[in-house]
């Protein structure tokens, strides 16, 4: 999904979906560790928007 988001004229929201999958499904998590979801709140605003998004616009949200 990240590769698809990097293609010319593609919607970069797919890269945010890929980051969410990596964060919540593929990474080990400690259930007792407090979570900070500030980037997720910002990502949700972009994902649920009705507009096409460029990679440059979401680059800060993709940093791990």
DSSP file (Angstrom, degrees, kcal/mol; ACC not computed):
  #  RESIDUE AA STRUCTURE BP1 BP2  ACC     N-H-->O    O-->H-N    N-H-->O    O-->H-N    TCO  KAPPA ALPHA  PHI   PSI    X-CA   Y-CA   Z-CA
    1    1 A X     >        0   0    0      0, 0.0     4,-1.9     0, 0.0     5,-0.1   0.000 360.0 360.0 360.0 -33.8    0.0    0.0    0.0
    2    2 A X  H  >  +     0   0    0      2,-0.2     4,-1.2     1,-0.2    13,-0.1   0.914 360.0  50.6 -66.7 -41.0    2.9    2.3    0.7
    3    3 A X  H >4 S+     0   0    0      1,-0.2     3,-0.6     2,-0.2     4,-0.5   0.924 109.6  51.0 -60.8 -44.3    4.3    1.7   -2.8
    4    4 A X  H >4 S+     0   0    0      1,-0.2     3,-1.0     2,-0.2    -1,-0.2   0.878 107.0  53.9 -61.2 -37.9    0.9    2.4   -4.4
    5    5 A X  H 3< S+     0   0    0     -4,-1.9    -1,-0.2     1,-0.2    -2,-0.2   0.764 104.1  56.7 -68.5 -24.6    0.7    5.7   -2.4
    6    6 A X  T << S+     0   0    0     -4,-1.2    -1,-0.2    -3,-0.6    -2,-0.2   0.536  83.5 106.6 -85.4  -6.3    4.1    6.8   -3.8
    7    7 A X  S X  S-     0   0    0     -3,-1.0     3,-1.8    -4,-0.5    -3,-0.0  -0.400  86.1 -88.5 -72.2 149.7    3.0    6.5   -7.5
    8    8 A X  T 3  S+     0   0    0      1,-0.3    -1,-0.1    -2,-0.1     3,-0.1  -0.299 111.5   8.8 -58.4 138.9    2.4    9.6   -9.5
    9    9 A X  T 3  S+     0   0    0      1,-0.2    -1,-0.3    -3,-0.1     2,-0.2   0.653  99.3 134.6  65.1  18.6   -1.2   10.9   -9.2
   10   10 A X    <   -     0   0    0     -3,-1.8     2,-0.6    -5,-0.2    -1,-0.2  -0.605  64.6-106.7 -94.1 158.5   -2.0    8.4   -6.5
   11   11 A X    >   -     0   0    0     -2,-0.2     3,-1.3     1,-0.1     4,-0.2  -0.760  23.2-152.6 -84.6 119.7   -3.9    9.2   -3.3
   12   12 A X  T >> S+     0   0    0     41,-2.9     3,-1.3    -2,-0.6     4,-0.9   0.519  78.9  90.7 -74.4  -5.0   -1.4    9.2   -0.4
   13   13 A X  H 3> S+     0   0    0      1,-0.3     4,-1.8    40,-0.2     3,-0.3   0.788  75.4  69.3 -61.6 -24.1   -4.0    8.2    2.2
   14   14 A X  H <> S+     0   0    0     -3,-1.3     4,-2.2     1,-0.2    -1,-0.3   0.844  92.8  57.5 -61.2 -32.9   -3.0    4.6    1.4
   15   15 A X  H <> S+     0   0    0     -3,-1.3     4,-2.0     1,-0.2    -1,-0.2   0.870 104.6  51.0 -66.0 -35.6    0.3    5.2    3.0
   16   16 A X  H  X S+     0   0    0     -4,-0.9     4,-2.2    -3,-0.3    -2,-0.2   0.891 108.0  52.1 -68.0 -38.2   -1.5    6.2    6.2
   17   17 A X  H  X S+     0   0    0     -4,-1.8     4,-2.3     1,-0.2    -2,-0.2   0.923 109.4  50.5 -60.3 -43.2   -3.5    3.0    6.0
   18   18 A X  H  X S+     0   0    0     -4,-2.2     4,-2.5     1,-0.2    -2,-0.2   0.896 109.2  50.7 -62.7 -40.5   -0.3    1.0    5.7
   19   19 A X  H  X S+     0   0    0     -4,-2.0     4,-2.5     2,-0.2    -1,-0.2   0.897 109.4  50.8 -65.4 -39.5    1.2    2.8    8.8
   20   20 A X  H  X S+     0   0    0     -4,-2.2     4,-2.7     2,-0.2     5,-0.3   0.904 110.6  48.9 -64.6 -40.9   -1.9    2.0   10.8
   21   21 A X  H  X>S+     0   0    0     -4,-2.3     4,-2.5     2,-0.2     5,-1.3   0.932 112.8  48.0 -63.0 -45.3   -1.6   -1.7    9.9
   22   22 A X  I  <>S+     0   0    0     -4,-2.5     5,-0.9     3,-0.2     4,-0.4   0.917 115.9  44.6 -60.0 -43.9    2.0   -1.7   10.8
   23   23 A X  I  <5S+     0   0    0     -4,-2.5    -2,-0.2    -5,-0.2    -1,-0.2   0.898 125.9  27.0 -68.5 -42.9    1.4    0.0   14.1
   24   24 A X  I  <5S+     0   0    0     -4,-2.7    -2,-0.2    -5,-0.2    -3,-0.2   0.695 131.6  25.8-101.4 -20.8   -1.7   -2.0   15.2
   25   25 A X  I  <5S+     0   0    0     -4,-2.5    -3,-0.2    -5,-0.3    -2,-0.1   0.736 125.3  33.2-114.1 -30.4   -1.4   -5.4   13.6
   26   26 A X  I   <S+     0   0    0     -5,-1.3     2,-0.3    -4,-0.4    -3,-0.2   0.618  98.3  80.2-108.8 -14.1    2.3   -6.2   12.8
   27   27 A X  S   <S-     0   0    0     -5,-0.9     2,-0.1    -6,-0.3    -4,-0.0  -0.743  83.5-110.3 -96.5 141.6    4.2   -4.5   15.7
   28   28 A X        -     0   0    0     -2,-0.3     2,-0.4     1,-0.0    -2,-0.1  -0.433  39.4-163.6 -66.6 143.3    4.6   -6.1   19.1
   29   29 A X        -     0   0    0     -2,-0.1     2,-0.7    -5,-0.1     3,-0.0  -0.983  21.7-138.9-133.9 141.4    2.7   -4.2   21.8
   30   30 A X    >   -     0   0    0     -2,-0.4     3,-1.4     1,-0.1    -2,-0.0  -0.887  14.8-152.3 -94.3 115.9    2.8   -4.1   25.5
   31   31 A X  T 3  S+     0   0    0     -2,-0.7    -1,-0.1     1,-0.3     0, 0.0   0.696  93.9  51.8 -65.2 -17.4   -0.9   -4.0   26.7
   32   32 A X  T 3  S+     0   0    0      2,-0.1     2,-0.3    -3,-0.0    -1,-0.3   0.531  85.4 102.8 -95.7  -6.7    0.1   -2.2   29.9
   33   33 A X  S <  S-     0   0    0     -3,-1.4     2,-0.1     1,-0.1    -3,-0.0  -0.599  79.5-114.9 -78.6 132.3    2.1    0.5   28.2
   34   34 A X        -     0   0    0     -2,-0.3     2,-0.4     1,-0.1    -1,-0.1  -0.402  33.1-139.5 -64.4 142.5    0.3    3.9   28.0
   35   35 A X        -     0   0    0     -2,-0.1     2,-0.5    -3,-0.0    -1,-0.1  -0.842  11.7-157.4-109.9 140.9   -0.4    4.9   24.4
   36   36 A X        +     0   0    0     -2,-0.4     3,-0.2     1,-0.1     4,-0.1  -0.976  12.0 177.7-113.7 121.7   -0.1    8.2   22.8
   37   37 A X     >  +     0   0    0     -2,-0.5     4,-1.7     1,-0.2     5,-0.2  -0.109  36.2 124.4-116.6  35.4   -2.2    8.6   19.7
   38   38 A X  H  > S+     0   0    0      1,-0.2     4,-1.7     2,-0.2     5,-0.2   0.919  79.1  48.3 -62.1 -42.8   -1.6   12.1   18.6
   39   39 A X  H  > S+     0   0    0      1,-0.2     4,-2.5    -3,-0.2    -1,-0.2   0.845 107.7  57.1 -66.6 -31.0   -0.5   11.1   15.1
   40   40 A X  H  > S+     0   0    0      2,-0.2     4,-2.5     1,-0.2    -1,-0.2   0.870 103.7  52.2 -67.8 -36.0   -3.5    8.9   14.8
   41   41 A X  H  X S+     0   0    0     -4,-1.7     4,-1.6     2,-0.2    -1,-0.2   0.933 113.1  44.1 -64.0 -45.4   -5.9   11.7   15.4
   42   42 A X  H  X S+     0   0    0     -4,-1.7     4,-1.5     1,-0.2    -2,-0.2   0.886 113.1  51.9 -65.9 -39.0   -4.2   13.8   12.7
   43   43 A X  H  X S+     0   0    0     -4,-2.5     4,-3.0     1,-0.2    -2,-0.2   0.889 106.0  54.6 -65.0 -39.1   -4.1   10.8   10.4
   44   44 A X  H  X S+     0   0    0     -4,-2.5     4,-2.5     1,-0.2    -1,-0.2   0.889 104.5  54.1 -63.0 -38.6   -7.8   10.2   10.9
   45   45 A X  H  < S+     0   0    0     -4,-1.6     4,-0.3     1,-0.2    -1,-0.2   0.906 113.6  42.3 -61.0 -40.8   -8.6   13.7    9.8
   46   46 A X  H >< S+     0   0    0     -4,-1.5     3,-1.1     2,-0.2    -2,-0.2   0.925 113.8  51.1 -71.6 -44.8   -6.7   13.2    6.6
   47   47 A X  H 3< S+     0   0    0     -4,-3.0    -2,-0.2     1,-0.3    -1,-0.2   0.892 112.6  45.5 -61.4 -41.0   -8.1    9.7    5.9
   48   48 A X  T 3< S+     0   0    0     -4,-2.5    -1,-0.3    -5,-0.2    -2,-0.2   0.445  89.5 108.6 -86.3   1.7  -11.7   10.7    6.4
   49   49 A X  S <  S-     0   0    0     -3,-1.1     4,-0.1    -4,-0.3    -3,-0.0  -0.396  71.3-132.7 -72.9 158.0  -11.3   13.9    4.3
   50   50 A X  S    S+     0   0    0     -2,-0.1     2,-0.3     2,-0.1    -1,-0.1   0.244  75.7  89.0 -95.1  12.2  -13.0   13.8    0.9
   51   51 A X  S    S-     0   0    0     -5,-0.2     2,-0.3     1,-0.0    -2,-0.1  -0.716  83.2-102.1-113.1 161.4  -10.0   15.1   -1.0
   52   52 A X        -     0   0    0     -2,-0.3     2,-0.4   -41,-0.1   -41,-0.1  -0.621  40.0-149.0 -78.4 138.2   -7.0   13.6   -2.7
   53   53 A X        -     0   0    0     -2,-0.3   -41,-2.9    -4,-0.1   -40,-0.2  -0.889   1.7-138.7-117.4 139.7   -3.9   13.9   -0.6
   54   54 A X    >>  -     0   0    0     -2,-0.4     4,-0.8   -43,-0.2     3,-0.7  -0.623  22.9-119.8 -92.8 155.2   -0.2   14.2   -1.7
   55   55 A X  H >> S+     0   0    0      1,-0.2     3,-0.9    -2,-0.2     4,-0.7   0.881 113.0  59.1 -61.3 -39.2    2.6   12.3    0.0
   56   56 A X  H 34 S+     0   0    0      1,-0.3     3,-0.4     2,-0.2     4,-0.3   0.816 100.7  57.5 -60.3 -29.3    4.4   15.6    0.9
   57   57 A X  H <4 S+     0   0    0     -3,-0.7    -1,-0.3     1,-0.2    -2,-0.2   0.788 116.3  32.3 -72.2 -28.7    1.3   16.6    2.8
   58   58 A X  H XX S+     0   0    0     -3,-0.9     4,-1.0    -4,-0.8     3,-0.9   0.290  83.0 110.8-112.4   9.2    1.4   13.5    5.1
   59   59 A X  H >X S+     0   0    0     -4,-0.7     3,-0.7    -3,-0.4     4,-0.5   0.861  77.5  53.6 -56.0 -39.8    5.2   13.0    5.3
   60   60 A X  H >4 S+     0   0    0     -4,-0.3     3,-0.6     1,-0.2    -1,-0.3   0.830 106.3  53.2 -66.1 -31.0    5.4   14.0    9.0
   61   61 A X  H <4 S+     0   0    0     -3,-0.9    -1,-0.2     1,-0.2    -2,-0.2   0.702 102.9  59.1 -76.3 -18.7    2.7   11.5    9.9
   62   62 A X  H << S+     0   0    0     -4,-1.0     2,-0.2    -3,-0.7    -1,-0.2   0.581  76.6 110.7 -87.8  -9.9    4.6    8.6    8.2
   63   63 A X    <<        0   0    0     -3,-0.6    -3,-0.0    -4,-0.5    -4,-0.0  -0.477 360.0 360.0 -69.1 131.3    7.7    9.0   10.3
   64   64 A X              0   0    0     -2,-0.2    -1,-0.2     0, 0.0    -3,-0.0   0.426 360.0 360.0 -96.0 360.0    8.1    6.0   12.7
